[in-house]
Amino acid sequence: MKPKTAQIMVVIMYVLVLQFYFYQSDRHVLHMLLGVALSVFTFKAYQNLKRQKKKQKAQFPFIVFCFVVYTLFVWYIQPFVVRLIV
């Protein structure tokens, strides 16, 4: 398989997983673990691109990483803390 074809397949799979993550109405433990896995893979892609001195291309994975971490915080951590306080 050509590297360009493999890259396109990875992007398509990544978009499908992100679509499932953001538009799934049932949020449970597997959904949270998917979010953690997405954030880890995205951060590793960011580090890899930054190490290759491709700062322009590294911005997109960093933005996706920040957004996924933000949603993890809003969907899981914040309600847990509010339940503890109330």
C-alpha positions in Angstrom: 0.0 0.0 0.0 1.3 3.4 -0.9 2.0 5.8 2.0 -0.4 8.4 0.6 -3.2 5.8 0.5 -2.5 4.7 4.0 -2.5 8.4 5.2 -5.9 9.0 3.6 -7.3 5.8 5.2 -6.0 7.0 8.6 -7.6 10.4 8.1 -11.0 8.8 7.2 -10.9 6.5 10.2 -10.0 9.4 12.4 -12.9 11.5 11.1 -15.3 8.5 11.7 -14.1 8.1 15.2 -14.3 11.8 15.9 -17.8 11.8 14.5 -18.8 8.9 16.7 -17.2 10.6 19.7 -18.9 14.0 19.3 -22.3 12.9 18.1 -23.0 9.9 20.2 -25.8 10.6 22.7 -24.9 7.7 25.1 -22.0 8.7 27.2 -20.6 5.8 29.3 -17.2 4.4 30.3 -16.3 3.2 26.8 -17.1 6.6 25.4 -14.8 8.3 28.0 -12.0 5.8 27.2 -12.5 6.6 23.5 -12.0 10.3 24.3 -8.9 9.5 26.3 -7.5 7.4 23.5 -8.3 10.2 21.0 -6.5 12.8 23.1 -3.4 10.5 23.5 -3.2 9.7 19.8 -3.7 13.4 18.8 -1.1 14.6 21.2 1.4 12.1 19.9 0.7 13.3 16.4 1.2 16.8 17.5 4.5 15.9 19.2 5.7 14.0 16.1 4.9 16.9 13.7 6.5 19.4 16.1 9.6 17.3 16.3 9.8 17.3 12.5 9.6 21.1 12.6 6.3 21.2 10.8 4.6 23.8 13.1 2.0 24.7 10.5 0.7 21.1 10.3 1.1 20.6 14.0 -1.6 23.2 14.8 -4.5 21.1 13.7 -3.8 18.1 15.9 -3.2 20.5 18.8 -6.6 22.2 18.3 -8.3 18.8 18.1 -6.4 17.7 21.3 -7.6 20.8 23.2 -11.2 20.3 22.0 -11.3 16.6 23.0 -9.7 17.4 26.4 -12.3 20.2 26.9 -15.2 17.9 26.1 -13.8 15.2 28.5 -13.7 17.8 31.2 -17.2 19.2 30.5 -18.9 15.8 30.0 -17.2 13.8 32.7 -15.1 15.7 35.3 -17.3 18.7 35.8 -20.6 16.8 36.5 -18.7 14.5 38.9 -17.3 17.5 40.8 -20.7 19.2 40.9 -22.3 16.0 42.2 -19.7 15.8 45.0 -20.3 19.5 46.0 -24.1 19.3 45.9 
